[in-house]
Amino acid sequence: MVRYTPPLGWNSWNTFGWDINEELIMSTADKMVEEGLLDAGYEYLVIDDCWAEDERDENGRLVPDRNKFPHGMKYIADYVHSKGLKFGMYSCDGYLTCAGFPASYQYEFIDAETFASWGVDFLKYDNCNRPATVPAKLLYHRMALALRNTGRDIMFSACNWGVEDVKEWIKETGSNMWRSTGDIVDSWESIKDIHYLQLDYQPYNGLGCFNDMDMLVVGMNGKGNVSMGGCTYSEYKTHFSLWCMLNSPLMLGCDIRNMSDETKKIVLNKDLIKINQDPAGCQPMLLQGFKNGNHDQVFIWAKQLENGDIAIGIFNLQDEQRLSYIGFDVLGLNRSCGVKLKFTDLWSHEEAVYKDGFKVLVPAHDCFVWRCKLLPMDV
């Protein structure tokens, strides 16, 4: 299946890890609808690792954990679908998954058929415990072919952590998204480190095969499977804004059954989601900030949008506030163009018009994101 905008959804790993079960998944599906997440575009509900029994059945098929999922995965998929959502699952290209459960190496076609029979719409495919002599490239090709030959549209999420030059070959497989990083954790340092990696990866992002910066930690607040102290509201806001500007899939990782009003304000910001989901899928332009030994800088990203607008985001990753200035020449808009820009702040919704450039004081660890409309200079 070709997807022309990054997928949105929820994944069980960041908060729950091993501690997953039927009731959790079904109640999460309920909340995705009740809290307006589905209406905002979050359509995939994905069960990550730790869902299977330790052994396959007599026919070589994967078996859901009978204690965690007593009714089986087809039952769960049907319930998720009844809510208008799509259902996702997890496997791995090795002998065992990262948590030590049966994985899909040399069972790719059997497992793809099994997933399709259960009603799976999304497969996250990890990269643990595979034979050292077999290149990951071949294994991702194999599973991609297996999925396509099921006759069911299953989004393929290639999760090999950015290793083995994956950026050079992942589009060959037809994968819909590919992980460019190691695992995120719930800390400001992790968010920054993942952003810095993207300075090299943006040319490899694009329509139909999106650079996955890993799942969101917004709203975890220091609790859960990947907790490392948590972040402030401003840091989560910056995290979400960066993922939107850089065309990453937006997969929530918090417990959405207990979201605070602050968390809802971030993840339900439909104006930011529109930037992420813009149909043009243009590669962002880095206008300020660069890769060096001291990354803590102010970064300015801009992105052309399908209707002719420009999204501009200023991200202060430093520990103190910074005054930042940008002239419109760096956007290709000098005075000879005869245009000015109308800025709409996508967090405060305030508006302003600037002719040649603008400056703004950005608090530490915070950001501004605007949608900018070109206007004739004489208007």
N, C-alpha and C positions, 0 to 999 in steps of 0.2 A: 504494500500500500504506500503510495506517495503522499506525504503530508507536506503542505506548503507553508505552514506556520508551526512554530514549536509546540509540542504537546504540553498540556497542563493537567495536573492531577494530584494524587496523594500516594505516598509510599509508606509502608509500615516500618521500615528499618530504623530510621533516625530515633524514633521514640521507643519503639517496642522491641526491636531485635528479635530474640527468641520467644518473647512473651506474646505470641499471637494465637488467636483462636476464632472460632466461628462467630461468637457473639460480638467480639471486637470488630470484626470486618463488617458485619451486618449493621451494627449501630453506627459505625463510621459512614457507611453508605447513606444511612438515614440523615446524618448530620450534614453530609456534603450537599444534600438537597435542601434541608431545613435552613441552613446558614447562608444559602445563596451562592455557595461555591460552584455548583453546577451551572447556575445562571451566569456566573462570571467567566465560565469557560473551563473550569477544572472538571474534566470528564472522565479521567482514568483513575480507577482505584486499583492499586498494585500491591499484592502480597509479595514481600521479599523473601529472603532465605528462611530456613527453619520450619517449613510447612510440611515436609515429607517424612514418611517412615524411613528407618535406617536401611531397609532392603526393598528391592523391587519385587513385584509379584512373580508368579510362575511363568507368566508370558513376557517378562522383561519390562513391564510397565511400572512407571512411578506410582506410588501409593500415598495419598494424603495421610498425615498423622491422624490415627483413628480417635485419639483423645481430643486433639485440638479441633478437628473438622469431622465430627462423627457422621454428618450427612454427605460428605464428599464435596469435591470442587464444582461439579456440575450444579449442585444445589446452590452453592455460594454464587456462582456466575449468574444463574437464573435470577437470584435475588438482586444482585447488583444491576443487572440489565433491567429489571422491573422498575428500578428507580430512575431509569434514563441514563445511567452511567455505563462506562465500558470497564471491562475486567482485565487486570493484568497479573502476571505471575513471574516467577524468577527461576532461572536455571544457570548453568555454568558450563564452560567448555572443557572442564577437566573430568577426572574420575570422580571427584567429590566437590561439592560446593565449598565456598569459603568457610562455612560453619561445619563442614564435615558430613553432609548428607549426599545421597546419590545424585550425581550430575550427569550430563548428557554426552560425554565423550564416547563415541562409537554407538550411541543410542539416538543420534540426532533425529533420524526420520521417524523412529518409534515415538520419541518424545514430542516432536512437532505434531504428529497425528493425535497423540493423547491430549495435548493442549487444545487443539482445534475441536476435538470431541467434547471437551468440557466447556467450550464457549469462550476461550481466552482471546482477548483483543490486543494484547500487549505482552511482549516478552522482554524482560531485562535479563541479559546474558552476560554473566560475569567471567572471570579469567583466572580462577584459582585451580591449583592441583592438576594441571594438565601435563602431559608428557613433555619433557624438556626438548625432545628431538622434533616435536611437531610445531611449526610456526602458528601463532595465533591467527594469522591471516587466513590460512587454509580452513581453520575451524570455524571462523566467522562466515566464510564463504559457504561452508557446508550447511551450517544451521540456517543461513538465509535461504538457501535452495530448498531445504526441508520445509521451512515455513511456507514458502511460495507454492509448494506442491501439495499443501493440505486443502487448497480450495477455499480457505478462509483468510480474510484480511487480518493479519496480525502485525502490529507495529513492532519493529525490531530495534531494541535499545541495546547497542553494543557497549558493554561496560568493561573495557580492558585498561582503564586508568591512564590512557595517553602514552602507553609504552609501545616499544617495537615499531616506532615510526607510523603509528596507526593513522595519523593525519594524512599520510601519503597514499594509503590504499583503502581506507574505510568506505569511500564512495563506490568502489568496485563491487562491494557486497550488496549495495542497495539498502544498507542500514538507514533507518530514519533519524537516528541520533547516536552520538558516540561520546563517551566520557573522555575528557581531555585531562583529568586530574586524578589524584588519589582521593580517598574518602574525606568529605567535609566533616568537621566537628563543630559543636556549638560554641564557637569562640571568635572574637574579632580577628585574631591572628590568622585563623584558618580562612576566614573570608578574604582577608587581604592577600594571603598567599595564592589562593585560587585566582583572584583577579590578576595578579602579576603574571601568572602563566599565560593569561589570555593575550598578552601583548604580542606573543609569537603565533597565536593560533587563529586570529581573526581571518586571515586569508583562506583558511580551510573550513570556515563556517559557511553555510549556504542553504538555499531552498532545498527542502527534501531530505537533508542530512545535517542536522543541527548539532553544533558543539555543545555538549552537555557538561555544564559546570558543576554538576552534582546537585543533589536535592537541597531544598531550602531548609534552613534552620530557624526561620522566623517563627517566633512564638514558643520556642522550646523553653526558654527562660531558665536554663541550667538544669533541666530535668530530662531524663530519658537515656536511651542507649548510647548516644554519642555526645552526651553532655560533657562540656569542659568549662563550666563556669557561667555560660550564657553571655548574652550581649545586652546592651541598652536599647531603648526604643530607637534612638538615632542610628545605632549601628545596624539594627535589623532593617530599618528604612533604607539605609545605604545599600545593604546587601540585596534587598529586593529590587531596588532601582538599577543596580549594576546588572543583575541577571536579566532584567527587562531590556535594558539598553543594548546588551551584547547578544541578544537573540538566543539565550539559553532556554531549554525547556524549563518550565516552572512546576516542579513536583514538591508539594508540601510535605514536611516531615514531622510537624508538631502533632499533638493530640487534638484534632479538630473538634472533638467532643467538648473540649474545655478551653476554647479560645477566649482570650481577653478582648475587650473592646479595642485596645491598642493593636493587637494582632489582626483583628478583623479590618481595622482601618488600613493596614498595610496590604494584606493579601487580597482584599476586595477593591483595591484602587483600580477601577476600570480604565481610567485614563492611562495609567502605566501599563496595564495589560494590553491596551490597544497599541502601545509602542512596541511591545514584545510581539504582538500578533499582526503587525502591519503586513499586508499581503505582498508588498514589494520585496521584503526580506533583505534590504540593502545591508551590506557590510558596514559597521560603524567606522567612523574616522576618528583617529586619536589626534586631537588638536593640541593637547598639552599633557606632559608627563612622559617619561621615558624609562627604559630599563637600565638600571645601574646598581651599584652595590648598596645604595640606600634608597629603598623603594618608597618610603613614606613621603608621598608627594601629593600635590593637588592634580588630579587627572580630569581632563575635559574630553568627553566623548560626544560626537554628533552623528546623526543618522538621517539620511534622506528618507522621506515617507511617500507612500504611493500618491497622495493627493497634492504633492508639491510642498508640503510643510517640511520643517526640519525639527527633529528632536535634539535637544542639547542638554547634557548632564554634566554637572561639576561635582566632583567627589573629593572631599578633603580627607585623606587617609592619615593625616598627621595628628599629633596629640595637642595641637593648639589651633585656634582659629586662623584663617588666612584670607587676605584680600586677594581676589582673583580678577583679572581683566582679560577680555578676549575681544579682539577686533574682528570685524566681519570679513576682512580680507582672507582669513584662513579658511573661510567657507566658500571662497571664490566670489564673494559679494563685495566688490569695492564700489566706490561712488559712481563709476561709469555705468553700473547696472541700473541705477535709478530706483532702488528699492530700499525699504526699511523693514524691520522685523517687529511684529507684534508678538510678545512673549506671554504665554499663559502658564503659570506655575502649576504643575500637576499635583502638588501636595496642598498648597494654600488656595489655589484657584485665582490668585491675584493676577492682574494683567498690567502690562506696561509696553510702551513702544520705544525702540531705540533705532538710531540712524546708522552710526558707524561702528558701534561696539558698546560694551557695557562692562561694569564692574560690580562685584558682589562680595560681601564678607561671609565666608562659609565657616560655620562652627566646626570644631574638631569632630572627626568621625561622622560628619553629616554630609548632606548633599542637597543640591537643587536640580530639578529636572523640569524643563520647559518644552512645550510644543510651540513652535514659532511659525507664524504665517507671514509670507512675503506680501508687502503692500507697496503700491506706488509711492514714491517719495513725496508727491504733492498731495496726497490724501490726508 
